[in-house]
Amino acid sequence: MNTQSVVDSLLRTFAITLVLAAPIALGQTVISENAPEAQGEAASATAQVVVQDDTPDYARELPSAHVTSSHEILAYNRAIKEAESREGAYGSSLSETMLGLAQTLQAQGRHEEAIKHYKRGIHLARINEGLYCQQQIPMLQGEIASHKAMQNYAEADERQNYLYRVQSTAFDSSAALVAALMDQAKWQYEAYQLRLGENDYERLINMWELYRVAFSDVVTREGETSPSLLAPLHGMLQAQYLISSYEIPASTPVFDEDGYVDEGLLRFKAYYHQSYKQGNAVIEAISAIKKENNASDRASDAQALVMLGDWRLWNGKTDAALTAYREATRELASEAGAKEQAQRLFGEPVALPDIAGLQLLPPVVAPNEAAVTVAFGVNEYGRVRDLQRLDDNEADDRQAYRLMRKLRKATFRPRFEAGQPVETQNIVKAFDIQ
């Protein structure tokens, strides 16, 4: 199968999920709670911007001279006062100076002050350049970074929603739009990990959809064989790992408190039931695009087989997974210089998913007072056996219990010897749970 037919097949597979799941529009999915505000702003974009802008008016809160040794901050404050006296409180040059001051304060860890100036800069940019102008994007990104630094995650989430609105309006189909979509997808994963909101599975739908839209934009602009497709495809695979492993309690009601069908839950279940097929399609597309853009060799073919085997094993398709792994070991055995890669892939059990940025277990560290140390085995089918805790850090009992519960449920790619999966006993690892 050539690359174009693979991508065509992939797009058809996506269409199946979209029909079954009947998702609401992407913009509504990510920012549904802000839809009325978005409609109001869109309607007033050409009207009296200053009057209808509901952002707090920071223009009257003139920054006082900071008693500080920072000449840079003092210089910014003088520049702001001069611009205000020359152009007024809403001068067009002020937002850029506000950005510089906010970034300087942020670098010093003065996040509350930085947020104040970021917000004023955003307000000024909206007044002078329009509600969805690109000039406010770096200020929004800076404000979000300070909210995260202060662990104000709800505020960061709200501003991410607004940032998405600005980016999707300001950017036409372009590499900038794709980068924005992928950044938003990464935030959805971060928000999922933080358990922001009631139905965290909706974050996984958002994550998938944002990567899917980024993928489609690249296909439209660069064609079905572009290597730029690999980044959104890998993001889509991450989303499918999370969707496929999400557990909805059997007691979760299908009807909400008002007696209406919970459409969000039904939509997620449609994504869940299509997950295995979607993951296979994504992996096939990744493999085909890599072959199209690089001279195919046995090592890269083996890597694709391992990726497929991991996905199968994760989904309980043990026999099919082991078949893919065996074929990968044969490819590596006949490739000169592939011994090191074979050792990395099959020399010891590997926790799944084996994907950068998606490790579901804590980091492995050297044994120390802050770590939980355990011993366990992994059988030839990738299941954990004989799990024991070795440390005696009583202060970490609760975190250790959670870690051991995760380990019992974990799936590992098994160790291989002579092309066959084998059991591995007495694996000792220390995990950082701080």
GUBAMAR-657751 format. One record per atom (N, C-alpha, C): residue in one letter; x, y, z. Coordinates in steps of 0.05 Angstrom, whole numbers, plus 32768, in hexadecimal, padded with zeros to 4 digits. Example, Ala and Ser with C-alpha at 12.3 -4.5 7.8 and 13.67 -1.06 7.14 Angstrom:
2
a81087F8E809Ca80F67FA6809Ca81087FBE809Cs81017FD3808Es81117FEB808Fs81028001809D
END
This chain:
434
m80117FE88000m800080008000m801280198000n800D802C7FECn801E80447FECn801480588000t8024806D8003t801F80818019t8004808E8015q7FFE80967FFCq7FE580A57FF8q7FCD80937FFFs7FCE807A7FF7s7FB780697FFDs7FB58064801Bv7FCC80638029v7FCB80608046v7FBE80798053v7FC68091804Av7FBA80A98056v7F9D80AB804Fd7F9580A38036d7F7980A3802Fd7F6980908041s7F7580788046s7F6880658057s7F6680708074l7F7B807E807Cl7F7B808A8097l7F65809E809Al7F6280B08086l7F4D80C48087l7F3180B78087r7F2E80A18078r7F1480938078r7F0F80878094t7F24807D80A0t7F20807280BBt7F18808880CFf7F25809F80CCf7F1D80B580DDf7F0080BC80D9a7EF780BC80C0a7EDB80C380BAa7EC880B080C8i7ECF809680CBi7EBE808480D8i7EB8808D80F5t7ECE80958102t7ECA809E811Et7EBA80B8811Fl7EBE80CA810Bl7EB080E3810Cl7E9280DE8108v7E8B80CB80F7v7E6E80C480F2v7E6380B7810Bl7E7180A48116l7E668096812Dl7E6580A78146a7E7980B8814Aa7E7A80C88162a7E6A80E18160a7E6580EA8147a7E5681038143a7E6081198155p7E7A81208154p7E8581348167p7E7B814F815Fi7E7A81618173i7E74817D816Ci7E8D81898160a7E8A81A18155a7EA081AE8147a7EB881B1815Al7ED081B0814El7EE881B1815El7EE981C98170g7EE381E08165g7EE481F88176g7ED281F6818Eq7EBA81EB8189q7EA781E7819Fq7EB181D381B3t7EBE81BE81A9t7EC881A981BBt7EDC81B481CFv7EEE81C481C5v7F0381CF81D6v7EFA81E581E7i7EE781F681DDi7EE0820E81ECi7EC2821081EFs7EB481FA81F2s7E9781FB81F2s7E8D820D8209e7E9B820D821Fe7E91821D8236e7E93823B8230n7EA28243821Cn7EA6825F8215n7E97826781FCa7E86825581F1a7E79825A81D8a7E69827481D8p7E58827A81ECp7E49829381EBp7E5C82AC81EAe7E7182AB81F9e7E8482C281F9e7E9182C581DDa7E9882AD81D1a7EA582AE81B7a7E9282BB81A2q7E7882B381A3q7E6582BE8190q7E6282DC8194g7E6182E481ADg7E5E830181B3g7E75831181A9e7E8E830681ACe7EA5831581A3e7EA683168185a7E9E83008178a7E9E82FF815Aa7E8B83148150a7E738316815Ca7E5F83298153a7E6883468156s7E78834B816Bs7E8083678171s7E9B836E8167a7EA7835C8156a7EC38361814Ea7EC5837B813Et7EB083838130t7EB2839C8120t7EA383B3812Ea7E9983AE8146a7E8A83C28154a7E9D83D28166q7E9183DD817Cq7EA183ED818Eq7EB283DB81A0v7ECA83D58197v7EDB83C281A5v7EE083C981C2v7EE783E281C7v7EEE83EA81E2v7ED683E781F5v7EBF83EE81EBv7EA783EC81FCv7E9F83D08201q7EA083BF81EDq7E9583A481F0q7EAA839081F9d7EC3839781FAd7ED883858204d7ED583818222d7ED08368822Bd7ECA83628247d7EE4835C8257t7EFB835E824At7F14835A8259t7F188370826Ep7F2183698286p7F25837E829Bp7F3783948290d7F3083AD8297d7F3F83C4828Dd7F5783C9829Ey7F6E83C18295y7F8783C582A4y7F9483DF829Ca7F8983ED8289a7F9684068280a7F96841B8296r7F83841A82A8r7F82842E82BEr7F95842782D5e7F9F840E82D5e7FB1840582EAe7FCD840A82E1l7FD5842382E1l7FF0842A82D7l8005841D82E8p8019841182DCp802D840382ECp803E841782FCs804084138316s805084248326s806E841D8322a807F842F832Aa809C842A8328a80A38415833Bh80AE83FF8331h80B683E98342h80D083F08351v80D083EB836Bv80E883EF837Av80F983D68376t810A83D78363t811883BF835Bt813383C7834Fs814583B5834Fs816083BA8344s816083B38326s814A83AA831Bs814983A282FFs814683BB82EEh815C83C282E0h815B83D982CEh814883D482B7e814683BB82AFe813583B48298e811783B9829Fi810F83B282B7i80F383B782BFi80EE83D482C1l810183E382CDl80FE840082CFl80FC840D82B4a810C840382A1a810B840E8286a80F084098279y80E583F1827Dy80CB83EB8272y80B683FD827En80B784018298n80A3841282A5n80A5842F829Ar80BD84398296r80C08454828Br80B58455826Fa80BA8440825Fa80B084408244a8092843F8243i808684308256i8068842F8257i805D844B825Ek806884588272k805E8472827Ak806184878264e807884858256e807C8498823Fe806884938229a806384798223a804F8473820Ea8033847B8216e802C8478822Fe801284808239e800E849E8237s802384AD823Es802184CA823Ds802084D38220r802C84C4820Er802D84CC81F2r801484C381E2e800B84A981E8e7FF6849D81D8e7FDC849981E7g7FDD849C8201g7FC584968211g7FC6847A821Ca7FB28474822Ca7FB1845A823Ba7FAE84428228y7FA58447820Fy7FA1843181FDy7FB3843281E5g7FCB843E81E9g7FDD844281D3g7FE5842781C5s7FE9842881ABs7FEE8410819Cs8009840481A1s801C841481ABs8037840981B0s803983FC81CCl802583FF81DCl802783F681F8l802883D881FBs801983C981EAs801783AC81EEs8031839E81EBe804283A881D8e805C839C81D4e806E83A181ECt806D83B981F8t807C83BF820Ft807283AE8227m805883AB8229m804C839A823Em8057837E823Cl805983748224l806383598220l80808356822Bg809183698224g80AC8368822Eg80AE836A824Cl809E837B8258l809E837E8275l809483648282a807E83598278a807383408283a808783298281q80958327826Bq80A983118267q80C08315827Bt80C8832E8280t80DE83338293t80D5832B82AFl80BD833382B7l80B3832C82D1l80B0830D82D4q80A6830182BFq80A382E482BFq80BD82D682C3a80D282E082B6a80ED82D382B8a80F782D582D5q80EE82E982E4q80F682EC8300q80E482DD8313g80D082CF8308g80BE82C08319g80A882D18325r80A482E9831Cr809082FB8326r807682F88315h806A82E18318h805582D88306h803B82E98308e803382F08321e801B83008324e801D831B8315e803483278318e80388341830Ae8039833C82ECa8046832782E4a8048832182C7a802C831D82BBi801B830E82C9i8000830982BFi7FF1832382BCk7FF4833582CFk7FE6834F82CDk7FEE835E82B4h8008835E82ADh8011836C8296h800B835D827Cy800C8343827Dy800383338265y7FE6833A825Fk7FD5833B8273k7FB98340826Fk7FB4835C8264r7FC3836F826Er7FC0838A8264r7FC9838B8247g7FDF837E8241g7FE9837D8225g7FD583718212i7FC8835B821Bi7FB4834D820Bi7F9D83608206h7F94836E821Bh7F7E83818219h7F8483968205l7F9C83A18206l7FA483B781F3l7FA583AC81D7a7FB0839481D3a7FB2838981B8a7F96838581ACr7F83837C81BCr7F68837881B3r7F5B839281AAi7F6083A781BAi7F5583C181B3i7F6183CC8199n7F7B83CA8196n7F8983D68180n7F8983C68166e7F8983AB8169e7F8D83998152e7F758387814Cg7F638384815Fg7F4C8373815Ag7F4A835C816El7F3283528172l7F2D833E8187l7F3E83258183y7F44831D816By7F5383048166y7F6E83098159c7F7A831F815Fc7F9383268152c7FAA8314815Cq7FBD830F814Aq7FD482FE8150q7FE6830A8166q7FE683258168q7FF88332817Bq7FF483298198q7FDC831F819Fq7FD8831781BAq7FE182FB81C0i7FE882EC81ABi7FEF82CF81AFi800782CC81C2p801E82D981BEp803582D681D0p802E82DF81ECm801C82F281EFm801582FB820Am800382E78218l7FF182DB8209l7FE082C58214l7FF182AE821Cq800482A7820Bq801682908212q80268296822Bg803082AF822Dg803E82B68246g802D82B6825Ee801582C0825Ce800282BF8273e7FFC82A3827Ci7FF882918268i7FF38275826Fi800A8269827Da8023826F8274a803B82648281a803C826D829Es8035828682A4s8036828F82BFs8020828282D0h8009827E82C4h7FF3827082D3h7FFC825482DAk800A824782C8k8013822C82CDk8029822C82E3a803A824082E2a804F824182F6a804482458312m802D82538313m801F8257832Dm800B82418333q800A822C8322q7FF782168324q7FDA82208324n7FD582368316n7FBA823F8311n7FAF823282F8y7FAA821882FAy7FA4820882E2y7F89820E82D5a7F76821582E6a7F5B821C82DBa7F5D823582CAe7F6C824982D4e7F70826282C5e7F80825C82ACa7F94824B82AEa7FA482448296a7F9282378281d7F808226828Ad7F6E82188277d7F5B822C8269e7F50823F8278e7F3F8253826De7F4E82638258r7F66826B825Er7F76827B824Br7F7F826A8233q7F8382508237q7F8A823F8220q7F72823E820Dn7F5A823D8218n7F42823D8207n7F40825681F6y7F46826D8203y7F45828681F5y7F5B828781E0l7F73827E81E8l7F8A827D81D5l7F82826D81BCy7F75825681C0y7F6D824681A9y7F5A82558197r7F47826481A3r7F3582748193r7F4482898182v7F578296818Fv7F6782AA8180v7F77829D8169q7F8582878170q7F96827A815Bq7F85826F8144s7F6F8262814As7F5F82568134s7F52826C8123t7F4E8284812Et7F43829A811Et7F5982A9810Fa7F7082AD811Ca7F8582BD8111a7F9582AF80FBf7F98829480FDf7FA8828580EBf7F97827780D6d7F9F827B80BCd7F93826A80A7d7FA3825080A7s7F9C823F8094s7FAA82258091s7FC8822B808Ds7FD88221809Fs7FF58228809Es8004821780B3a801E821880B1a802E820B80C6a8029821780E1a8024823180E2a801E823E80FCa800482338108l7FF0822E80F8l7FD782238102l7FDC8206810Cv7FEB81F780FDv7FF181DB8106v800081DB8121a801381ED8124a802281EF813Da800F81F78154a7FFD8209814Ea7FE982118163a7FD781FA816Bl7FCD81EC8157l7FBC81D5815Cl7FCA81C0816Dm7FE381BB8167m7FF281A78176m7FF881B08192d7FFE81CA8196d800281D481B1d7FE981D181C1q7FD281D781B5q7FB981D481C3q7FB381B781CAa7FBA81A581B8a7FB7818881BEa7FC8818081D6k7FE0818A81D7k7FF2818481EEk7FE6818E8208w7FDA81A68207w7FCD81B0821Fw7FB5819F8227q7FA681948214q7F908183821Bq7F9A816A822Ay7FB181608222y7FBC81498231y7FC58152824De7FD18169824Fe7FDA81738269e7FC28178827Ba7FAC81838270a7F9481888280a7F87816D8288y7F8981598276y7F7F813F827Dy7F8F81338295q7FA981368295q7FBA812C82ABq7FB3813B82C5l7FAC815582C3l7FA5816582DAl7F88816082E3r7F79815182D4r7F5D814C82DAr7F4D816682DCl7F51817882C9l7F41819082C8l7F26818B82BBg7F11819382C8g7EF6818F82BEg7EEA817582C7e7ED0817282C3e7EC2815B82CDe7EC7814282BCn7EC4814482A2n7EC6812D8290n7EE1812E8282d7EF68123828Fd7F1181268284d7F1481168269y7F0281038264y7F0580F5824Ay7F0081088232e7EF2811E8237e7EEE81328221e7F09813E8219r7F1C8140822Cr7F36814A8225r7F4381388210l7F3F811E8212l7F4B810B81FFl7F3F810E81E4i7F25811381E3i7F18811881C9i7F24813181BDn7F26814681CDn7F32815F81C3n7F4E815B81B9m7F5E814C81C8m7F7A814681C0m7F7B813881A5w7F6B812481A2w7F6A81158188w7F6181288172e7F4C81378176e7F4181488161e7F54815D8158l7F628169816Bl7F75817E8165l7F8C81738154y7F97815C815By7FAC814F814By7FA181478130r7F88813E812Fr7F7C81368115r7F79814D8103v7F708164810Dv7F6D817C80FDv7F88818680F3a7F9D81848104a7FB8818B80FCa7FC1817980E5f7FBC815F80E8f7FC3814C80D3f7FB6815380B9s7F9C815980B9s7F8D815F80A1s7F9781798094d7F9F818C80A4d7FA981A58099d7FC381A0808Av7FD581908096v7FEE818A8088v7FE9817B806Ev7FD78167806Fv7FD081588056v7FC7816C8040t7FB6817F8047t7FAB81928034t7FC181A38028r7FD481AC8038r7FE981BF802Fr800181B18023e8009819A802Ee8022818E8027e80208172801Ag80088167801Ag8005814D800Dg800781368020e8000811E8016e7FFD81068027e801880F9802Ft802E81038024t804880F6802Bt805A8109803Bs8050811F8043s806181338051s806A8128806Cp8084812B8072p808E8123808Cp8082813380A3s8077814B809Cs806A815B80B1s8051814D80BCl8048813880AFl8031812A80B9l8038811880D2l8052811280D5l8059810080EAl8054810B8106a80588125810Aa805481308125a8036812E812Ep80238137811Dp800781338126p7FFF81158127l800A81048116l800480E88118l800D80DC8132h802580E3813Bh802F80D98155h801D80E3816Cg801480FC8169g80018107817Dg7FE780F8817Dm7FDD80F08166m7FC580E18164m7FC880C68170l7FDF80BA816Dl7FE480A08179l7FE480A28198q7FF080B781A2q7FEF80BC81BFq7FD280BD81C9a7FC280CC81BAa7FA680CF81C2a7F9880B481C2q7F9D80A381AEq7F90808981ADq7F99807781C4y7FB2807981CCy7FBA806981E3y7FAA807181FCl7FA6808B81FFl7F9780958216l7F79808E8214i7F6E809181FDi7F51808B81F9i7F4C806D81FEs7F5E805D81F3s7F59804081F5s7F5C80358211s7F6A80438222s7F6F803A823Es7F5D80488252y7F4C805A8249y7F3C8069825Cy7F2680578266e7F2280588280e7F0E8046828De7EF680578296i7EDF8052828Bi7EC6805E8293i7EB8804B82A6p7EB4805382BFp7EA6804182D2p7E8C803782C7a7E86801E82CCa7E6D801282C2a7E54802182CDs7E58802D82E4s7E41803B82F1s7E3C805782E5t7E4D806082D3t7E4A807B82C8t7E30807D82B8p7E1E808F82C0p7E03809182B3p7E05809C8297v7DF480918285v7DF3809B826Av7DE380B58268f7DD280B9827Cf7DC180D1827Df7DCC80E48292d7DCA80FE828Bd7DD38112829Ed7DBF811882B3e7DC4812C82C5e7DB2813282DBe7D97813B82D2d7D95814682BAd7D7B815082B0d7D6C813B829Fg7D778123829Eg7D6A810E828Fg7D71810D8272y7D83811E8269y7D8B811D824Dy7DA3810A8249v7DA581008231v7DBB80EE822Av7DD580FD822Cd7DE980F18239d7E0380FD823Bd7E1280F98220e7E0F810D820Ee7E1A810A81F4e7E39810981F4g7E4581178207g7E6281168209g7E6C80FA8210l7E5E80EC8222l7E6680D18229l7E6280BE8211l7E4B80C18204l7E4680AF81ECl7E5A80B481D6r7E6280CE81D3r7E7680D481BFr7E9180C781C6f7E9880C981DFf7EB280BD81E7f7EB1809E81E3k7E9B809281E9k7E99807581E6k7E9C806D81C8a7E92807E81B6a7E9680798199a7EB4807A8192y7EC2808E819Dy7EDF80908199y7EED807881A5y7EE4807081BDy7EF1805981CAy7EEE804081BAh7ED7803B81AFh7ED2802281A0h7EE180218185q7EE88039817Bq7EF6803A8162q7F15803C8166s7F1D803D817Fs7F3980448186s7F4D80308179y7F488017817Cy7F5C80038172y7F6080068153k7F4A800A8145k7F4C800D8128k7F5A80278121q7F53803C8130q7F608056812Bq7F7E80548130g7F8680488146g7FA38045814Cg7FB280368136n7FA68020812Cn7FB280118116n7FB6802280FEa7FA2803380F7a7FA3804480E0a7FB9805980E3v7FBC806480FBv7FD180788100v7FEC806B80FCi7FF080548108i800A80478107i8011804080EAe7FFE803780DBe8002803080BEe800B804980AFa7FFE806080B5a8005807980A7a8021808280AFi8028808080C8i8043808780D1i8058807780C2s8054805D80C1s8066804B80B4s806980528096a805280568088a8053805C806Ca806180768065i805C808B8075i806880A58071i808780A38075k808F8095808Ak80AC8091808Ek80B980838077k80AC806E806Dk80B780608056k80B98072803De80A58083803Ae80A580948022e80BB80A98023n80C280B2803Bn80D580C8803En80F280BF8045n80F580A6804Bn8110809C8052n811480818044a812D807C803Da813480628032a812C804D8046s811B803B803Es811280268051s812980138058d812B800D8072d813E7FF9807Bd81317FE7808Fr813E7FD28096r81327FBE80A8r812F7FCA80C4a81417FDB80CCa813F7FE780E7a81257FF880EAs8120800980D5s8108801980D7s80EE800880D4d80F07FF380C3d80D97FE180C1d80D47FD380DCa80E97FCC80E9a80E67FBF8104a80DA7FD28118q80E27FEB8117q80D67FFF8129q80B880018125a80B08001810Ba809380038105a80847FEA8110l80917FD3810Dl80847FBA8118l80827FBB8136v80967FC68143v80957FC88161v807F7FDB8169m807C7FF1815Bm806780048160m804B7FF6815El80497FE68149l80307FD78145l802C7FC2815Ag80417FB48161g803F7FA08176g80387FAC8191d80437FC38197d803C7FD181B0d801F7FD881B1w80147FE2819Bw7FF87FEA819Aw7FE67FD1819Dr7FEE7FBC8191r7FDE7FA38193r7FDF7F9981B0l7FF67F9881BCl7FF87F8E81D7l7FE97F9F81EBw7FEB7FB981E7w7FDC7FCC81F8w7FBE7FC781F7n7FB57FBE81E0n7F987FB981DDn7F907F9B81E2g7FA27F8C81EDg7F9C7F7081F4g7F9E7F5D81DDk7FA97F6581C7k7FAC7F5381B0k7FC87F4581B2t7FCA7F3481C6t7FE57F2A81CDt7FF27F1A81B6d7FE37F0781ABd7FEF7EF68196d7FF87F07817Ea7FE77F1A8176a7FEE7F2B815Fa80067F3D8166a80077F45817Fa801E7F568187a80387F468186l80387F2E8190l80507F1E8191l80597F178174t80467F138162t804C7F0F8146t805C7F26813Aa80527F3F8140a80607F578136a807C7F598143y807E7F53815Dy80987F55816Ay80AC7F41815Er80A27F288159r80B47F14814Er80BF7F1C8132e80AC7F288123e80B47F318108e80C97F47810Aa80C57F59811Ea80D87F6F8123a80F47F64812At80F57F50813Ct810E7F448144t811C7F38812Cr810D7F2C811Ar81197F208102r81257F3680F0e81177F4C80EDe81217F6280DDe813B7F6D80E8l813C7F708103l81547F7A8110l816B7F67810Fa81657F4D8110a817A7F398110a81897F3880F6s817C7F4080E0s81897F3F80C6s81937F5A80BDe81927F6E80CFe819B7F8980C9e81B67F8F80D6a81CA7F9580C7a81E47F9B80D3a81E37FB480E3g81EF7FB380FBg81EF7FCA810Cg81D67FCF811Ca81C37FBC811Ba81A97FC08129a81A97FB38145k81C07FA9814Dk81C17F9B8167k81BA7FAD817Ee81C37FC6817De81BE7FD98193e81A07FE08194q81947FE4817Cq81777FE9817Cq81677FD18186a816F7FB9817Ea81627FA18188a81637F9F81A6q817A7FA681B1q817D7FA581CEq816B7FB981DCr81697FD181D0r81577FE681DCr813A7FDD81DAl81327FD181C4l81167FCA81C1l810E7FB181D0f81217F9D81D1f81197F8381DBf812C7F7881F1g813F7F8881F9g81537F7E820Dg81487F7C8229e81327F8B822Fe81257F8A8249e81087F938245p80F77F8C8258p80DB7F958256p80D97FB38254v80C77FBD8243v80C37FDA823Fv80A67FE08245a80A27FF38258a80877FFB825Fa807A80098247l806080038242l8051800F822Dl803E80248239p803980398229p8042803F820Ep805F8048820Ed806E803F81FAd808A804681F7d808A805E81E4i807F807581EDi807C808D81DCi808680A581EDa809780B581E1a80A180CD81EEa808A80DE81F7g808A80E78210g807680F8821Ag805D80EB8224l805C80D08223l804480C2822Bl804B80AA823Dq805F80AD824Eq806580988261q8051809A8278l80428084827Dl802D80848291l8037807C82ADl8050807382AEl805C806D82C8l806F808482D0p8074808882E9p8087809D82F1p80A3809882E7p80B480AC82E7p80D080A882DDp80DF809482EEv80F0808482E1v8102807282F0v811B808182F8v8122807E8312v8139808D831Dv814A807A832Da816180848336a817280758348a816480738363p8166805D8372p8159805B838Cp81628072839En814E807F83ABn8154809583BEn813C809883D0e813E80AB83E2e812980AE83F6e810E80B783EBa810F80C383D3a80F680CD83C7a80EA80B983B3a80F680A283B1a80ED808E839Da80DF807783ABv80CE806A839Bv80C2805083A3v80D0803A8392t80DC802783A0t80EB80128393t80DB7FF88393v80D87FEB837Cv80C87FD3837Av80D87FBE836Ba80CF7FA5836Fa80D97F8E835Fa80C17F818352f80C57F78833Af80AF7F6A832Cf80BA7F5A8315g80A97F4A8309g80B07F3B82F1g809D7F4282DBv80A57F3D82C3v80937F4082ABv80947F27829Bn807C7F1B8298n807B7F018289n807E7F05826Be807E7EEF825De80827EF08240e806C7EFE8231y80557F03823Fy803F7F118232y803D7F2E823Ag80517F378249g80527F548250g80437F5B8269r803B7F48827Ar802C7F4E8292r803E7F4D82AAv80387F5F82BDv80487F6182D6v80417F4B82E9r80567F3F82F5r80527F298309r80647F2F8321d805B7F248338d806B7F238351d80757F3F8359l80637F528359l806B7F6E8360l806E7F71837Eq80857F7C8386q808B7F8083A2q80987F9C83A6r80927FA883BDr809E7FC183C4r80B67FBC83D5l80CD7FC983CFl80E67FC483DDl80ED7FDA83F0d80E47FF383ECd80EC800983FEd80DA800A8416d80E2801A842Ad80D2801D8442d80CC803B8448n80C7804A8433n80C080668436n80A38069843De809C80688456e80818068845Fe807280828457a808080988455a807380B1844Da806880B08431d8071809D8421d8069809B8405d805580848401d8048807A8416d803780638413d8021806783FFr8014807E8400r7FFD808283EEr8006808383D1q801C809283CCq8025809383B0q8030807883A7a803C806983B9a8046804E83B3a8030803B83ABy801A803D83BAy8002802C83B4y7FF880328398r7FF6804C8391r7FED80538376r800080498361l801A804C8366l802D80428353l802B8024834Fm802880158364m80277FF88362m800D7FEF8354r7FF77FFE8358r7FDF7FF8834Ar7FE27FFD832Ck7FF080138325k7FF680178309k8007800182FDl801B7FF9830Cl802E7FE48302l801F7FCA82FDr800D7FC3830Fr7FFE7FAA830Br7FEE7FAA82F2k7FE57FC182EAk7FD47FC482D2k7FE57FC982B9a7FFF7FCF82BDa80107FD782A7a80157FC18292t801A7FCA827At80217FB78264t803E7FBD825Cf804E7FA8825Af80697FAB8252f806E7F9C8238r807E7FA78226r80897F978210r809D7F83821Cp80997F698218p80AA7F568226p80C67F55821Ar80D87F4A8229r80F47F468220r80F47F2E820Df81057F3081F8f81087F1B81E5f81247F0F81E5e81257EF581E2e813E7EE781DEe813B7ED481C7a814F7ED581B4a814E7EC3819Da81347EC5818Eg81297EDE818Dg81107EE2817Eg80F77EDA818Cq80F87ED381A6q80E07ECA81B4q80DD7ED981CEp80C47EDF81D6p80BF7EED81EFp80C57EDB8207v80D27EE7821Bv80D97ED78233v80D17EE6824Ce80CE7ED78262e80C87EE4827Be80E17EF08287t80DD7F078295t80F37F1582A2t80EC7F1782C0q80FE7F0E82D0q80F87F0D82EDq81097F2282FCn81007F298314n810F7F3A8327n81197F54831Ai81077F63830Ei810D7F7D8304i810B7F91831Cv81207F9F8322v811F7FB28338v81217FCE832Dk810E7FDF8334k810D7FFA832Ak8104800D8340a810F80258340a8107803B8352a80F980508342f80E18059834Cf80D1806C833Df80CF8086834Dd80D2809C833Fd80CF80B6834Bd80B180BD834Di80A680BF8365i808A80C48368i808480E08373q809980F18374q8095810C837Eq8088811E8369
END
